[in-house]
């Protein structure tokens, strides 16, 4: 049984904490929190008193 020799390039991946990726993730989740608390504030300020 003949063996074939193949040239296989192995890609090395190193984990790096890319500061721009970290910053964009922080901005994304900070935006989610601001929107969430904004909706919560609106509900407490305007919707809940309407039922009382």
C-alpha distance matrix in Angstrom:
0.0 3.8 6.5 9.7 12.9 15.7 19.4 20.8 24.6 25.9 29.5 31.8 34.7 37.7 40.4 43.6 46.9 47.9 51.6 51.9 49.6 51.6 54.9 53.9 52.8 56.1 58.1 56.3 57.1 60.6 61.2 60.1 62.6 65.4 65.0 64.8 67.9 69.7 69.2 70.3 73.4 74.2 74.0 76.2 78.7 79.2 77.7 78.6 82.3 82.6 82.1 84.8
3.8 0.0 3.8 6.5 9.7 12.7 16.3 18.2 21.9 23.6 27.2 29.7 32.7 35.8 38.7 41.8 45.2 45.9 49.7 49.9 47.8 50.0 53.1 52.2 51.3 54.7 56.6 54.9 55.9 59.3 59.9 59.1 61.6 64.3 63.9 63.9 67.1 68.7 68.4 69.6 72.6 73.4 73.4 75.6 77.9 78.5 77.2 78.2 81.8 82.2 81.8 84.5
6.5 3.8 0.0 3.8 6.5 9.5 13.0 14.7 18.4 19.9 23.6 25.9 29.0 32.0 35.0 38.0 41.4 42.2 46.0 46.3 44.2 46.4 49.5 48.7 47.9 51.2 53.1 51.5 52.5 55.9 56.6 55.8 58.2 60.9 60.7 60.7 63.8 65.5 65.2 66.4 69.3 70.3 70.3 72.5 74.8 75.5 74.2 75.2 78.8 79.3 79.0 81.6
9.7 6.5 3.8 0.0 3.8 6.2 9.9 11.8 15.6 17.6 21.1 23.8 26.9 30.1 33.1 36.0 39.4 39.9 43.7 43.8 41.8 44.2 47.2 46.2 45.6 49.0 50.7 49.2 50.4 53.8 54.3 53.7 56.2 58.8 58.5 58.8 61.8 63.4 63.2 64.6 67.4 68.2 68.4 70.7 72.9 73.5 72.3 73.4 77.0 77.4 77.3 80.0
12.9 9.7 6.5 3.8 0.0 3.8 6.8 9.1 12.7 14.9 18.4 21.0 24.3 27.4 30.6 33.3 36.8 37.3 41.1 41.3 39.5 41.9 44.9 44.1 43.6 47.0 48.7 47.4 48.7 51.9 52.6 52.1 54.6 57.1 57.1 57.4 60.4 61.9 62.0 63.3 66.0 67.0 67.3 69.5 71.6 72.3 71.4 72.5 76.0 76.5 76.5 79.1
15.7 12.7 9.5 6.2 3.8 0.0 3.8 5.9 9.5 12.0 15.4 18.3 21.5 24.7 27.9 30.5 34.0 34.3 38.0 38.0 36.3 38.8 41.6 40.7 40.4 43.8 45.4 44.1 45.5 48.7 49.2 48.9 51.4 53.8 53.7 54.2 57.2 58.6 58.7 60.1 62.8 63.7 64.1 66.3 68.3 69.1 68.1 69.3 72.8 73.3 73.4 76.0
19.4 16.3 13.0 9.9 6.8 3.8 0.0 3.7 6.5 9.6 12.8 15.7 19.1 22.2 25.5 27.9 31.4 31.5 35.2 35.2 33.7 36.3 39.1 38.3 38.2 41.5 43.1 42.0 43.6 46.6 47.2 47.1 49.6 51.9 51.9 52.6 55.5 56.8 57.1 58.6 61.1 62.1 62.7 64.8 66.7 67.5 66.8 68.1 71.5 72.1 72.3 74.9
20.8 18.2 14.7 11.8 9.1 5.9 3.7 0.0 3.8 6.3 9.5 12.6 15.7 19.0 22.2 24.7 28.1 28.4 32.1 32.2 30.5 32.9 35.8 35.0 34.8 38.1 39.7 38.6 40.0 43.1 43.8 43.6 46.1 48.4 48.5 49.0 51.9 53.3 53.6 55.0 57.6 58.6 59.2 61.3 63.2 64.0 63.3 64.5 67.9 68.5 68.7 71.3
24.6 21.9 18.4 15.6 12.7 9.5 6.5 3.8 0.0 3.8 6.3 9.5 12.7 15.9 19.2 21.4 24.9 25.0 28.7 28.8 27.3 29.8 32.6 31.9 31.9 35.1 36.7 35.8 37.4 40.3 41.0 41.1 43.5 45.7 46.0 46.7 49.4 50.8 51.3 52.8 55.1 56.2 57.0 59.0 60.8 61.8 61.2 62.4 65.8 66.5 66.8 69.3
25.9 23.6 19.9 17.6 14.9 12.0 9.6 6.3 3.8 0.0 3.8 6.3 9.6 12.7 16.0 18.5 22.0 22.5 26.3 26.7 25.0 27.2 30.2 29.7 29.4 32.5 34.4 33.5 34.8 37.7 38.7 38.6 40.9 43.3 43.7 44.2 46.8 48.4 48.9 50.2 52.6 53.9 54.6 56.4 58.3 59.4 58.8 59.9 63.3 64.1 64.4 66.7
29.5 27.2 23.6 21.1 18.4 15.4 12.8 9.5 6.3 3.8 0.0 3.8 6.4 9.8 12.9 15.2 18.6 18.9 22.6 23.0 21.3 23.6 26.5 26.1 25.8 29.0 30.8 30.0 31.4 34.3 35.2 35.3 37.6 39.9 40.3 41.0 43.6 45.1 45.7 47.0 49.3 50.6 51.4 53.3 55.1 56.2 55.7 56.9 60.2 61.1 61.5 63.8
31.8 29.7 25.9 23.8 21.0 18.3 15.7 12.6 9.5 6.3 3.8 0.0 3.7 6.5 9.9 12.3 15.9 16.6 20.4 21.3 19.7 21.5 24.7 24.7 24.3 27.2 29.3 28.8 29.9 32.7 34.0 34.1 36.1 38.5 39.2 39.8 42.1 43.8 44.7 45.8 48.0 49.5 50.3 52.0 53.8 55.2 54.8 55.8 59.0 60.1 60.5 62.6
34.7 32.7 29.0 26.9 24.3 21.5 19.1 15.7 12.7 9.6 6.4 3.7 0.0 3.7 6.5 9.1 12.5 13.3 17.1 18.0 16.2 17.9 21.1 21.2 20.6 23.5 25.7 25.2 26.2 28.9 30.3 30.5 32.4 34.8 35.6 36.1 38.4 40.2 41.0 42.1 44.3 45.9 46.7 48.3 50.1 51.5 51.2 52.1 55.3 56.5 56.9 59.0
37.7 35.8 32.0 30.1 27.4 24.7 22.2 19.0 15.9 12.7 9.8 6.5 3.7 0.0 3.8 6.1 9.7 11.2 14.8 16.4 14.9 16.0 19.3 20.0 19.5 21.8 24.3 24.3 25.1 27.5 29.3 29.6 31.2 33.5 34.7 35.2 37.2 39.1 40.3 41.1 43.1 45.0 45.9 47.2 49.0 50.7 50.5 51.3 54.4 55.8 56.3 58.1
40.4 38.7 35.0 33.1 30.6 27.9 25.5 22.2 19.2 16.0 12.9 9.9 6.5 3.8 0.0 3.7 6.7 8.9 12.3 14.1 12.2 12.9 16.4 17.2 16.3 18.5 21.2 21.2 21.7 24.1 26.1 26.4 27.7 30.2 31.5 31.8 33.7 35.8 36.9 37.7 39.6 41.6 42.5 43.7 45.5 47.3 47.2 47.8 50.9 52.4 52.8 54.6
43.6 41.8 38.0 36.0 33.3 30.5 27.9 24.7 21.4 18.5 15.2 12.3 9.1 6.1 3.7 0.0 3.8 5.6 8.9 11.1 10.0 10.5 13.7 15.0 14.7 16.5 19.1 19.7 20.5 22.4 24.5 25.2 26.4 28.6 30.2 30.8 32.5 34.3 35.9 36.7 38.3 40.3 41.6 42.6 44.2 46.1 46.3 47.0 49.9 51.5 52.2 53.9
46.9 45.2 41.4 39.4 36.8 34.0 31.4 28.1 24.9 22.0 18.6 15.9 12.5 9.7 6.7 3.8 0.0 3.8 6.0 8.7 7.7 7.2 10.4 12.2 11.8 13.1 15.9 16.8 17.4 19.0 21.3 22.2 23.2 25.2 27.0 27.7 29.1 31.0 32.7 33.5 35.0 37.1 38.4 39.4 40.8 42.8 43.1 43.8 46.6 48.4 49.1 50.7
47.9 45.9 42.2 39.9 37.3 34.3 31.5 28.4 25.0 22.5 18.9 16.6 13.3 11.2 8.9 5.6 3.8 0.0 3.8 5.5 5.3 6.3 8.7 10.1 10.8 12.5 14.4 15.6 16.9 18.4 20.2 21.5 22.8 24.5 26.1 27.3 28.8 30.3 32.1 33.2 34.6 36.4 38.0 39.1 40.3 42.2 42.7 43.7 46.4 47.9 48.9 50.6
51.6 49.7 46.0 43.7 41.1 38.0 35.2 32.1 28.7 26.3 22.6 20.4 17.1 14.8 12.3 8.9 6.0 3.8 0.0 3.8 5.4 5.0 6.0 8.6 9.8 10.4 12.2 14.2 15.5 16.2 18.2 20.0 21.0 22.2 24.3 25.6 26.8 28.1 30.3 31.3 32.3 34.3 36.1 37.1 38.0 40.0 40.8 41.8 44.3 46.0 47.2 48.7
51.9 49.9 46.3 43.8 41.3 38.0 35.2 32.2 28.8 26.7 23.0 21.3 18.0 16.4 14.1 11.1 8.7 5.5 3.8 0.0 3.8 5.4 5.0 6.1 8.5 9.8 10.5 12.2 14.3 15.1 16.4 18.5 20.0 20.8 22.5 24.3 25.7 26.6 28.7 30.1 31.1 32.7 34.7 36.0 36.8 38.5 39.2 40.5 43.0 44.5 45.8 47.6
49.6 47.8 44.2 41.8 39.5 36.3 33.7 30.5 27.3 25.0 21.3 19.7 16.2 14.9 12.2 10.0 7.7 5.3 5.4 3.8 0.0 3.8 5.4 5.2 6.2 8.6 9.9 10.6 12.4 14.1 15.4 16.7 18.5 20.0 21.3 22.7 24.5 25.7 27.3 28.7 30.2 31.7 33.3 34.8 35.9 37.5 37.9 39.1 41.9 43.2 44.3 46.2
51.6 50.0 46.4 44.2 41.9 38.8 36.3 32.9 29.8 27.2 23.6 21.5 17.9 16.0 12.9 10.5 7.2 6.3 5.0 5.4 3.8 0.0 3.8 5.6 5.2 6.2 8.7 9.9 10.8 12.1 14.2 15.5 16.6 18.3 20.1 21.1 22.5 24.1 26.0 27.0 28.3 30.2 31.8 32.8 34.1 36.0 36.5 37.4 40.1 41.7 42.7 44.3
54.9 53.1 49.5 47.2 44.9 41.6 39.1 35.8 32.6 30.2 26.5 24.7 21.1 19.3 16.4 13.7 10.4 8.7 6.0 5.0 5.4 3.8 0.0 3.8 5.4 5.1 6.2 8.6 10.1 10.4 12.2 14.3 15.3 16.3 18.3 19.9 21.0 22.1 24.3 25.6 26.5 28.3 30.2 31.3 32.2 34.0 34.9 36.0 38.4 40.0 41.3 42.9
53.9 52.2 48.7 46.2 44.1 40.7 38.3 35.0 31.9 29.7 26.1 24.7 21.2 20.0 17.2 15.0 12.2 10.1 8.6 6.1 5.2 5.6 3.8 0.0 3.8 5.4 5.1 6.1 8.7 9.8 10.5 12.5 14.3 15.3 16.6 18.4 20.1 20.9 22.7 24.4 25.5 26.9 28.8 30.3 31.2 32.7 33.3 34.7 37.3 38.6 39.9 41.8
52.8 51.3 47.9 45.6 43.6 40.4 38.2 34.8 31.9 29.4 25.8 24.3 20.6 19.5 16.3 14.7 11.8 10.8 9.8 8.5 6.2 5.2 5.4 3.8 0.0 3.8 5.4 5.1 6.3 8.5 9.9 10.7 12.5 14.3 15.5 16.6 18.5 19.9 21.4 22.7 24.2 25.9 27.3 28.7 30.0 31.6 31.9 33.0 35.9 37.2 38.2 40.1
56.1 54.7 51.2 49.0 47.0 43.8 41.5 38.1 35.1 32.5 29.0 27.2 23.5 21.8 18.5 16.5 13.1 12.5 10.4 9.8 8.6 6.2 5.1 5.4 3.8 0.0 3.8 5.4 5.3 5.9 8.5 9.9 10.5 12.1 14.2 15.3 16.4 18.0 20.0 20.9 22.1 24.1 25.7 26.7 27.9 29.9 30.5 31.4 34.0 35.6 36.7 38.3
58.1 56.6 53.1 50.7 48.7 45.4 43.1 39.7 36.7 34.4 30.8 29.3 25.7 24.3 21.2 19.1 15.9 14.4 12.2 10.5 9.9 8.7 6.2 5.1 5.4 3.8 0.0 3.8 5.6 5.0 6.0 8.7 9.9 10.4 12.2 14.1 15.3 16.1 18.3 19.8 20.7 22.3 24.3 25.5 26.3 28.0 28.8 30.1 32.6 34.0 35.4 37.1
56.3 54.9 51.5 49.2 47.4 44.1 42.0 38.6 35.8 33.5 30.0 28.8 25.2 24.3 21.2 19.7 16.8 15.6 14.2 12.2 10.6 9.9 8.6 6.1 5.1 5.4 3.8 0.0 3.8 5.5 5.2 6.4 8.9 10.1 10.8 12.4 14.5 15.4 16.8 18.5 20.0 21.3 22.9 24.6 25.7 27.0 27.4 28.8 31.5 32.7 33.9 35.9
57.1 55.9 52.5 50.4 48.7 45.5 43.6 40.0 37.4 34.8 31.4 29.9 26.2 25.1 21.7 20.5 17.4 16.9 15.5 14.3 12.4 10.8 10.1 8.7 6.3 5.3 5.6 3.8 0.0 3.8 5.3 4.9 6.3 8.6 9.9 10.4 12.3 14.0 15.4 16.4 18.1 19.9 21.1 22.5 24.0 25.6 25.8 26.8 29.6 31.1 32.0 33.8
60.6 59.3 55.9 53.8 51.9 48.7 46.6 43.1 40.3 37.7 34.3 32.7 28.9 27.5 24.1 22.4 19.0 18.4 16.2 15.1 14.1 12.1 10.4 9.8 8.5 5.9 5.0 5.5 3.8 0.0 3.8 5.4 5.1 6.2 8.7 9.8 10.6 12.1 14.3 15.2 16.2 18.2 20.0 20.9 22.0 24.0 24.7 25.6 28.1 29.8 31.0 32.6
61.2 59.9 56.6 54.3 52.6 49.2 47.2 43.8 41.0 38.7 35.2 34.0 30.3 29.3 26.1 24.5 21.3 20.2 18.2 16.4 15.4 14.2 12.2 10.5 9.9 8.5 6.0 5.2 5.3 3.8 0.0 3.8 5.4 5.1 6.2 8.5 10.0 10.4 12.3 14.1 15.1 16.4 18.4 19.9 20.7 22.2 22.9 24.3 26.8 28.1 29.5 31.4
60.1 59.1 55.8 53.7 52.1 48.9 47.1 43.6 41.1 38.6 35.3 34.1 30.5 29.6 26.4 25.2 22.2 21.5 20.0 18.5 16.7 15.5 14.3 12.5 10.7 9.9 8.7 6.4 4.9 5.4 3.8 0.0 3.8 5.5 5.2 6.1 8.7 9.8 10.7 12.2 14.1 15.4 16.7 18.4 19.8 21.1 21.2 22.5 25.3 26.5 27.6 29.6
62.6 61.6 58.2 56.2 54.6 51.4 49.6 46.1 43.5 40.9 37.6 36.1 32.4 31.2 27.7 26.4 23.2 22.8 21.0 20.0 18.5 16.6 15.3 14.3 12.5 10.5 9.9 8.9 6.3 5.1 5.4 3.8 0.0 3.8 5.5 5.0 6.1 8.3 9.9 10.4 12.0 14.1 15.3 16.3 17.8 19.7 20.1 20.8 23.5 25.2 26.2 27.8
65.4 64.3 60.9 58.8 57.1 53.8 51.9 48.4 45.7 43.3 39.9 38.5 34.8 33.5 30.2 28.6 25.2 24.5 22.2 20.8 20.0 18.3 16.3 15.3 14.3 12.1 10.4 10.1 8.6 6.2 5.1 5.5 3.8 0.0 3.8 5.5 5.3 5.9 8.6 9.8 10.3 12.1 14.2 15.2 16.0 17.8 18.8 19.9 22.2 23.8 25.3 26.9
65.0 63.9 60.7 58.5 57.1 53.7 51.9 48.5 46.0 43.7 40.3 39.2 35.6 34.7 31.5 30.2 27.0 26.1 24.3 22.5 21.3 20.1 18.3 16.6 15.5 14.2 12.2 10.8 9.9 8.7 6.2 5.2 5.5 3.8 0.0 3.8 5.6 5.0 6.2 8.5 9.8 10.5 12.3 14.3 15.1 16.2 16.7 18.4 20.9 22.0 23.5 25.5
64.8 63.9 60.7 58.8 57.4 54.2 52.6 49.0 46.7 44.2 41.0 39.8 36.1 35.2 31.8 30.8 27.7 27.3 25.6 24.3 22.7 21.1 19.9 18.4 16.6 15.3 14.1 12.4 10.4 9.8 8.5 6.1 5.0 5.5 3.8 0.0 3.8 5.4 5.3 6.2 8.6 10.0 10.7 12.4 14.2 15.5 15.4 16.5 19.4 20.7 21.6 23.5
67.9 67.1 63.8 61.8 60.4 57.2 55.5 51.9 49.4 46.8 43.6 42.1 38.4 37.2 33.7 32.5 29.1 28.8 26.8 25.7 24.5 22.5 21.0 20.1 18.5 16.4 15.3 14.5 12.3 10.6 10.0 8.7 6.1 5.3 5.6 3.8 0.0 3.8 5.4 4.8 5.9 8.5 9.7 10.3 11.8 13.9 14.5 15.1 17.6 19.4 20.6 22.0
69.7 68.7 65.5 63.4 61.9 58.6 56.8 53.3 50.8 48.4 45.1 43.8 40.2 39.1 35.8 34.3 31.0 30.3 28.1 26.6 25.7 24.1 22.1 20.9 19.9 18.0 16.1 15.4 14.0 12.1 10.4 9.8 8.3 5.9 5.0 5.4 3.8 0.0 3.8 5.4 5.1 6.2 8.7 10.0 10.4 11.9 13.0 14.5 16.6 18.0 19.8 21.4
69.2 68.4 65.2 63.2 62.0 58.7 57.1 53.6 51.3 48.9 45.7 44.7 41.0 40.3 36.9 35.9 32.7 32.1 30.3 28.7 27.3 26.0 24.3 22.7 21.4 20.0 18.3 16.8 15.4 14.3 12.3 10.7 9.9 8.6 6.2 5.3 5.4 3.8 0.0 3.8 5.4 5.1 6.2 8.7 9.8 10.5 10.6 12.3 14.9 15.9 17.3 19.4
70.3 69.6 66.4 64.6 63.3 60.1 58.6 55.0 52.8 50.2 47.0 45.8 42.1 41.1 37.7 36.7 33.5 33.2 31.3 30.1 28.7 27.0 25.6 24.4 22.7 20.9 19.8 18.5 16.4 15.2 14.1 12.2 10.4 9.8 8.5 6.2 4.8 5.4 3.8 0.0 3.8 5.4 5.1 6.2 8.5 10.1 10.0 10.5 13.3 15.0 15.8 17.4
73.4 72.6 69.3 67.4 66.0 62.8 61.1 57.6 55.1 52.6 49.3 48.0 44.3 43.1 39.6 38.3 35.0 34.6 32.3 31.1 30.2 28.3 26.5 25.5 24.2 22.1 20.7 20.0 18.1 16.2 15.1 14.1 12.0 10.3 9.8 8.6 5.9 5.1 5.4 3.8 0.0 3.8 5.4 5.2 5.9 8.4 9.6 10.2 12.0 14.1 15.7 16.8
74.2 73.4 70.3 68.2 67.0 63.7 62.1 58.6 56.2 53.9 50.6 49.5 45.9 45.0 41.6 40.3 37.1 36.4 34.3 32.7 31.7 30.2 28.3 26.9 25.9 24.1 22.3 21.3 19.9 18.2 16.4 15.4 14.1 12.1 10.5 10.0 8.5 6.2 5.1 5.4 3.8 0.0 3.8 5.5 5.2 5.8 7.1 9.0 10.8 11.9 14.0 15.7
74.0 73.4 70.3 68.4 67.3 64.1 62.7 59.2 57.0 54.6 51.4 50.3 46.7 45.9 42.5 41.6 38.4 38.0 36.1 34.7 33.3 31.8 30.2 28.8 27.3 25.7 24.3 22.9 21.1 20.0 18.4 16.7 15.3 14.2 12.3 10.7 9.7 8.7 6.2 5.1 5.4 3.8 0.0 3.8 5.6 5.6 4.8 6.1 8.9 10.0 11.2 13.2
76.2 75.6 72.5 70.7 69.5 66.3 64.8 61.3 59.0 56.4 53.3 52.0 48.3 47.2 43.7 42.6 39.4 39.1 37.1 36.0 34.8 32.8 31.3 30.3 28.7 26.7 25.5 24.6 22.5 20.9 19.9 18.4 16.3 15.2 14.3 12.4 10.3 10.0 8.7 6.2 5.2 5.5 3.8 0.0 3.8 5.9 6.1 5.3 7.3 9.8 10.9 11.7
78.7 77.9 74.8 72.9 71.6 68.3 66.7 63.2 60.8 58.3 55.1 53.8 50.1 49.0 45.5 44.2 40.8 40.3 38.0 36.8 35.9 34.1 32.2 31.2 30.0 27.9 26.3 25.7 24.0 22.0 20.7 19.8 17.8 16.0 15.1 14.2 11.8 10.4 9.8 8.5 5.9 5.2 5.6 3.8 0.0 3.8 6.4 6.7 6.9 9.3 11.5 12.1
79.2 78.5 75.5 73.5 72.3 69.1 67.5 64.0 61.8 59.4 56.2 55.2 51.5 50.7 47.3 46.1 42.8 42.2 40.0 38.5 37.5 36.0 34.0 32.7 31.6 29.9 28.0 27.0 25.6 24.0 22.2 21.1 19.7 17.8 16.2 15.5 13.9 11.9 10.5 10.1 8.4 5.8 5.6 5.9 3.8 0.0 3.8 6.0 6.0 6.7 9.6 11.0
77.7 77.2 74.2 72.3 71.4 68.1 66.8 63.3 61.2 58.8 55.7 54.8 51.2 50.5 47.2 46.3 43.1 42.7 40.8 39.2 37.9 36.5 34.9 33.3 31.9 30.5 28.8 27.4 25.8 24.7 22.9 21.2 20.1 18.8 16.7 15.4 14.5 13.0 10.6 10.0 9.6 7.1 4.8 6.1 6.4 3.8 0.0 3.8 5.7 5.4 7.2 9.6
78.6 78.2 75.2 73.4 72.5 69.3 68.1 64.5 62.4 59.9 56.9 55.8 52.1 51.3 47.8 47.0 43.8 43.7 41.8 40.5 39.1 37.4 36.0 34.7 33.0 31.4 30.1 28.8 26.8 25.6 24.3 22.5 20.8 19.9 18.4 16.5 15.1 14.5 12.3 10.5 10.2 9.0 6.1 5.3 6.7 6.0 3.8 0.0 3.9 5.4 5.6 7.1
82.3 81.8 78.8 77.0 76.0 72.8 71.5 67.9 65.8 63.3 60.2 59.0 55.3 54.4 50.9 49.9 46.6 46.4 44.3 43.0 41.9 40.1 38.4 37.3 35.9 34.0 32.6 31.5 29.6 28.1 26.8 25.3 23.5 22.2 20.9 19.4 17.6 16.6 14.9 13.3 12.0 10.8 8.9 7.3 6.9 6.0 5.7 3.9 0.0 3.8 5.4 5.3
82.6 82.2 79.3 77.4 76.5 73.3 72.1 68.5 66.5 64.1 61.1 60.1 56.5 55.8 52.4 51.5 48.4 47.9 46.0 44.5 43.2 41.7 40.0 38.6 37.2 35.6 34.0 32.7 31.1 29.8 28.1 26.5 25.2 23.8 22.0 20.7 19.4 18.0 15.9 15.0 14.1 11.9 10.0 9.8 9.3 6.7 5.4 5.4 3.8 0.0 3.8 5.6
82.1 81.8 79.0 77.3 76.5 73.4 72.3 68.7 66.8 64.4 61.5 60.5 56.9 56.3 52.8 52.2 49.1 48.9 47.2 45.8 44.3 42.7 41.3 39.9 38.2 36.7 35.4 33.9 32.0 31.0 29.5 27.6 26.2 25.3 23.5 21.6 20.6 19.8 17.3 15.8 15.7 14.0 11.2 10.9 11.5 9.6 7.2 5.6 5.4 3.8 0.0 3.8
84.8 84.5 81.6 80.0 79.1 76.0 74.9 71.3 69.3 66.7 63.8 62.6 59.0 58.1 54.6 53.9 50.7 50.6 48.7 47.6 46.2 44.3 42.9 41.8 40.1 38.3 37.1 35.9 33.8 32.6 31.4 29.6 27.8 26.9 25.5 23.5 22.0 21.4 19.4 17.4 16.8 15.7 13.2 11.7 12.1 11.0 9.6 7.1 5.3 5.6 3.8 0.0
